[in-house]
Structures are given as structure tokens and as C-alpha cells.
Amino acid sequence: MATSDAYMRTPTQQAWRRFKRSSSGKAGLLIVGFFILLAMLAPLLMPYDATKDRHLRLRLKPPSIEHLMGTDELGRDIFRRVVHGSRISLRVGVFAVGIALVLGTVLGLLAGFYGGKTDMFISWLIDIMLSFPSILLAIAIVAVIGPGISNAMIAVGIVQIPVYARLTRSMVISIKEQDYVSAAMGLGAGHARVIFKHILPNGLSPLIVQGTLSIATAILDAAGLGFLGLGAQPPQPEWGLMISKGFLYFTRAPWISLFPGVAIMIAVLGFNLLGDGMRDALDPRTVR
């Protein structure tokens, strides 16, 4: 009876049951949910205008009851800035991954489905991009288009395109040999219909997992660009920029860099754990 009930569940129900059995996935969901809730409620519970935040009499105060994470070189409350920095980091991560996911998936679909010269050209382009370390390529892109949070999103998104292109290409090559794809083409279905109705929906699971994991990488890359002064610009409360500004005062006031760094570590850990849990849930080879 238990086996019969398992087969009667929908794939979504089966995936959810596997996810609930994943301790890392539940921990990651809790952490990510906390940061999302924090980012959504920050403007309501803790309004903040970075352009007017100056309290020089309170500069470099250590953590206390009034300032849980201390203050920075301009007397700004670090806790308030870390909370509002979550909005920037999550936005960068989601938008950058969105850019990479869309463009990389399209390139992978074209390369895997059509093959031949199309595959050779796209694979050649992807290999060139992979020959550069991702952070160096992101720095080069920002250096060309200019610093700023929007340009940092674009740069981080571009450097992640090869990951999705390769993943999608291998997925398409495997799926297009299936009988149902051959049957659809034999019945006269056009290429676009075959790609977007039969191939892509059956290969979404690895893309979803990779997207979750890539948000963590995007947050790290954006923080790296912010640390170098190529991402978010002052006075924005971006975590990487906060670490950079606190680096000059690290011996006197280590809390300026410490707490944004801890926020980055926890956020990245959360998305990595969530990605691991989703991989366990969406892997059809997982024992049900």
C-alpha cells in the first residue's frame, strides 16, 4: 500500500517529500527565508536614507545595546546598514543569475539542438569565457562599462553564462534522443515547439538547482567588486563596500568589516545548503 501511495503522488509532491527529508535543505531554506524576510521588511521596520546618515560624534563606537554591531568611521549604525545591505546583495544575486540563466539557456539550447557549426561556434565562445577566472572577467567588464551596482549585476551575470550554456547543452543532447522528441518531430512539430514544449520543460530540474547555487556565487562576486570599488558606490550599504571601508580601521574597529563579512558568509551558506537540498529533491535517482 505504501508503494502504491508513492506512485500516486505527483512529481511535485514526491520532490517536496524528498526535500523535507533533507536536513541541509531545510536549514538553507530557513536561512534564505530569513534574509528574504529581512530584505522585505527592512524599509518598513527600519527606514534608512544612506545619503543623510552621518553621526560623527558616534564614530567608531564598539558594539553596545544602542548599536548592536557598533558604528563605522562616520558614526553610522552598522546593524542598520547590514540589514539594508541584504536588499542590495539579494537583488544583485537574483538579477545576475536571471541574466545568466536566460542567456546561457538560450545558447545551450541552440548548441545542443542544432549541433554542427552552431554548436562549434557557441562552444568556442564559451571556452574563451571559461579561460578567464570569473572575478577577473567581471572586473574587466565593469572596467569597460563603468562601476555601479547595475553594471556589477550585468558583469556577474555575464561571467556565469558559460555554466548554464554547458549544462543546457548537455541536457539537450541527452533529451533530444528520447522517443517522445523523435515522435513529436515525426508528427511535424516545429523546432521551437520541440525545444520549448518537450525538451526544456524536461530539463528544468538541473537548471533550478544550479540557479540556487549560483546566487551564492553571485553574492560573493558582487561583494568582491564592491570591495574593489567597482560595484556599489558610497554611501550605499553594500556588504562588500562596507568591508572595504572598514579595512582601513580594522586594527581599531574590526567590527566594521567583521559583521558584513559574517552576513555574506551566512547568506552564501544558506543558498548553498538550499541548493544541495533542492538537488536531492529534484534528482529522479533519489530513492523515494
KAWOLIN-V975514 format. One record per pair of residues at least 12 apart in sequence whose ideal C-beta (glycine too) atoms are under 10 Angstrom apart, sorted by the first residue. I is the first residue (numbers start at 1). J is the second residue. Records with the same first field share a line. If there is no record, write none. Layout:
# KAWOLIN-V975514
I=J / J
This chain:
# KAWOLIN-V975514
3=288
6=288
7=288
9=288
11=205 / 282 / 284
12=281
14=281 / 282 / 284 / 286 / 288
15=205 / 278 / 280 / 281 / 282 / 283 / 284 / 286 / 288
16=281
17=281 / 288
18=277 / 278 / 280 / 281 / 282 / 283 / 286 / 287 / 288
19=274 / 277 / 278 / 279 / 280 / 281 / 282
20=277 / 281
21=277 / 280 / 281 / 286
22=273 / 274 / 276 / 277 / 278 / 279 / 280 / 281 / 286
23=273 / 276 / 277
24=269 / 272 / 273 / 274 / 275 / 276 / 277 / 279 / 280
25=273 / 274 / 275 / 276 / 277 / 278 / 279 / 280 / 281
26=273 / 274 / 277
27=269 / 270 / 273 / 274 / 276 / 277
28=212 / 216 / 269 / 270 / 271 / 272 / 273 / 274 / 275 / 276 / 277 / 278
29=270 / 273 / 274 / 277 / 278
30=270 / 273 / 274
31=266 / 267 / 268 / 269 / 270 / 271 / 272 / 273 / 274
32=90 / 212 / 215 / 216 / 267 / 269 / 270 / 271 / 273 / 274 / 275
33=270 / 274
34=86 / 266 / 267 / 270
35=83 / 86 / 87 / 89 / 90 / 219 / 263 / 266 / 267 / 270 / 271
36=86 / 90 / 94 / 270
37=86
38=82 / 83 / 84 / 86 / 87 / 90 / 263
39=83 / 84 / 85 / 86 / 87 / 88 / 89 / 90 / 91
40=86 / 87 / 90
41=83
42=80 / 83 / 84 / 85 / 86 / 87
43=84 / 87
45=83
46=77 / 79 / 80 / 83 / 84
47=80 / 84
48=76 / 77 / 80 / 81 / 83 / 84 / 87 / 237
49=84 / 235
50=76 / 80 / 81 / 84 / 85 / 234 / 235 / 236 / 237 / 238
51=234 / 235 / 236
52=235
53=72 / 74 / 75 / 76 / 77 / 80 / 81 / 84 / 235 / 237
54=74 / 75 / 76 / 235
55=67 / 71 / 72 / 74 / 75 / 76 / 77
56=73 / 74 / 75
57=71 / 75
58=70 / 71 / 72 / 74 / 75 / 76 / 77
59=71 / 72 / 73 / 74 / 75 / 76 / 249 / 253
60=72 / 73 / 74 / 75 / 249 / 252 / 253 / 255 / 256
61=75 / 77 / 78 / 253 / 255
62=253 / 254 / 255
63=78 / 79 / 255 / 258 / 259
67=79 / 80 / 255
68=80 / 82 / 255 / 259
69=81 / 82 / 83 / 255 / 256 / 258 / 259 / 260 / 262 / 263
70=246 / 253 / 254 / 255 / 256 / 258 / 259
71=253 / 255 / 256
72=242 / 245 / 246 / 249 / 253 / 255 / 256 / 257
73=245 / 246 / 248 / 249 / 252 / 253 / 256
74=234 / 235 / 245
76=235 / 237 / 242 / 245 / 256
78=237 / 242 / 246 / 253 / 255 / 256 / 257 / 258 / 259 / 260
79=259
80=237
81=235 / 236 / 237 / 238 / 239 / 241 / 242 / 256 / 259 / 260
82=237 / 239 / 242 / 259 / 260 / 262 / 263 / 264
83=237 / 263
84=236 / 237 / 238
85=223 / 226 / 232 / 236 / 237 / 238 / 239 / 240 / 241 / 242 / 259 / 260 / 263 / 264 / 267
86=219 / 237 / 239 / 263 / 267
87=237 / 238
88=149 / 152 / 219 / 222 / 223 / 226 / 231 / 232 / 236 / 237 / 238 / 239 / 240 / 241
89=215 / 218 / 219 / 220 / 222 / 223 / 226 / 232 / 237 / 238 / 239 / 240 / 260 / 263 / 264 / 267 / 268
90=215 / 218 / 219 / 267 / 271
91=149 / 153 / 222
92=149 / 150 / 152 / 153 / 156 / 157 / 215 / 218 / 219 / 221 / 222 / 223 / 225 / 226 / 231 / 232 / 238 / 240
93=153 / 156 / 214 / 215 / 216 / 217 / 218 / 219 / 220 / 221 / 222 / 267 / 268 / 271
94=153 / 211 / 215 / 218 / 219
95=149 / 150 / 152 / 153 / 154 / 156 / 157 / 218 / 222
96=138 / 152 / 153 / 154 / 155 / 156 / 157 / 158 / 159 / 160 / 214 / 215 / 217 / 218 / 219 / 221 / 222
97=153 / 156 / 157 / 160 / 163 / 164 / 210 / 211 / 212 / 213 / 214 / 215 / 216 / 217 / 218 / 219 / 271
98=153 / 157 / 211 / 215 / 218
99=153 / 154 / 155 / 156 / 157 / 158 / 160 / 161 / 218
100=156 / 157 / 158 / 159 / 160 / 161 / 162 / 163 / 164 / 165 / 210 / 211 / 214 / 217 / 218
101=157 / 160 / 161 / 163 / 164 / 168 / 207 / 208 / 210 / 211 / 214
102=157 / 161 / 164
103=157 / 158 / 160 / 161 / 164 / 165
104=126 / 157 / 158 / 160 / 161 / 162 / 163 / 164 / 165 / 166 / 167 / 168 / 169 / 207 / 210 / 214
105=161 / 164 / 165 / 167 / 168 / 169 / 171 / 172 / 200 / 203 / 204 / 207 / 211
106=122 / 161 / 164 / 165 / 168 / 195
107=121 / 122 / 123 / 125 / 126 / 161 / 162 / 164 / 165 / 166 / 168 / 169
108=122 / 126 / 161 / 162 / 163 / 164 / 165 / 166 / 167 / 168 / 169 / 170 / 171 / 172 / 173 / 200 / 203 / 207
109=122 / 165 / 168 / 169 / 171 / 172 / 191 / 195 / 196 / 199 / 200 / 203
110=122 / 165 / 168 / 169 / 172 / 195
111=123 / 125 / 126 / 165 / 166 / 168 / 169 / 170 / 172 / 173
112=165 / 166 / 168 / 169 / 170 / 171 / 172 / 173 / 174 / 175 / 176 / 195 / 199 / 203
113=168 / 169 / 172 / 173 / 175 / 176 / 181 / 191 / 194 / 195 / 199
114=172 / 191 / 195
115=169 / 172 / 173 / 176
119=169 / 173
122=165 / 166 / 169
123=162 / 165 / 166 / 169
125=161 / 162 / 165
126=161 / 162 / 163 / 164 / 165 / 166 / 169
127=162 / 166
128=162
129=158 / 159 / 160 / 161 / 162 / 163 / 165
130=159 / 162 / 163 / 165 / 166
131=162
132=159
133=159
134=155 / 156 / 158 / 159 / 160 / 162 / 163 / 217 / 220 / 221 / 224
135=155 / 156 / 159 / 220 / 221 / 224 / 225 / 228
136=159
137=155 / 156 / 158 / 159 / 162 / 221
138=151 / 152 / 154 / 155 / 156 / 157 / 158 / 159 / 160 / 218 / 221 / 222 / 224 / 225 / 228 / 230 / 231
139=155 / 159 / 221 / 224 / 225 / 228 / 230
140=155 / 159
141=154 / 155 / 156 / 157 / 158 / 159 / 225 / 230
142=154 / 155 / 156 / 225 / 228 / 229 / 230 / 231
143=155 / 230
146=230
147=225 / 226 / 228 / 229 / 230 / 231 / 232 / 233
148=225 / 230 / 231 / 232 / 233 / 236
149=222 / 225 / 226 / 231 / 232 / 233 / 236 / 238 / 241
150=231 / 232
151=225 / 230 / 231
152=218 / 221 / 222 / 223 / 224 / 225 / 226 / 230 / 231 / 232 / 233 / 238 / 240
153=218 / 222 / 225 / 231
155=221 / 222 / 225 / 230 / 231
156=214 / 217 / 218 / 219 / 220 / 221 / 222 / 224 / 225 / 231
157=214 / 218 / 221
159=217 / 218 / 221
160=210 / 211 / 214 / 217 / 218 / 221
163=210 / 211 / 213 / 214 / 217
164=206 / 207 / 210 / 211 / 214
167=203 / 206 / 207 / 209 / 210
168=199 / 200 / 203 / 206 / 207 / 210
170=203 / 206
171=199 / 200 / 202 / 203 / 204 / 205 / 206 / 207
172=195 / 199 / 200 / 202 / 203
174=199 / 202 / 203
175=198 / 199 / 200 / 201 / 202 / 203
176=194 / 195 / 198 / 199
178=198 / 199 / 202
180=194 / 198 / 199 / 202
181=194 / 195 / 198 / 199 / 202
182=194
183=198
184=197 / 198 / 199
185=198
204=282
205=278 / 279 / 281 / 282 / 283 / 284
206=279 / 282 / 283
208=275 / 278 / 279 / 281 / 282
209=274 / 275 / 276 / 277 / 278 / 279 / 280 / 281 / 282 / 283
210=275 / 278 / 279
211=271 / 275 / 278
212=271 / 272 / 273 / 274 / 275 / 276 / 277 / 278 / 279
213=271 / 272 / 274 / 275 / 276 / 278 / 279
214=271 / 275
215=267 / 268 / 270 / 271 / 272 / 274 / 275
216=264 / 267 / 268 / 269 / 270 / 271 / 272 / 273 / 274 / 275
217=268 / 271 / 272
218=268 / 271
219=239 / 240 / 263 / 264 / 267 / 268 / 271
220=240 / 264 / 265 / 267 / 268
221=240
222=238 / 239 / 240 / 241 / 264
223=238 / 239 / 240 / 241 / 242 / 243 / 244 / 260 / 261 / 263 / 264 / 267 / 268
224=240 / 243 / 244 / 264
225=238 / 240 / 241
226=238 / 239 / 240 / 241 / 242 / 243 / 244 / 245 / 260
227=239 / 240 / 241 / 242 / 243 / 244 / 245 / 247 / 257 / 260
228=240 / 241 / 244
229=241 / 244 / 245
231=244
237=260
238=260
239=257 / 259 / 260 / 261 / 262 / 263 / 264 / 267
240=260 / 261 / 264
241=260
242=256 / 257 / 259 / 260 / 261 / 263 / 264
243=256 / 257 / 258 / 259 / 260 / 261 / 263 / 264
244=257 / 260
245=257 / 260
246=258 / 259 / 260 / 261
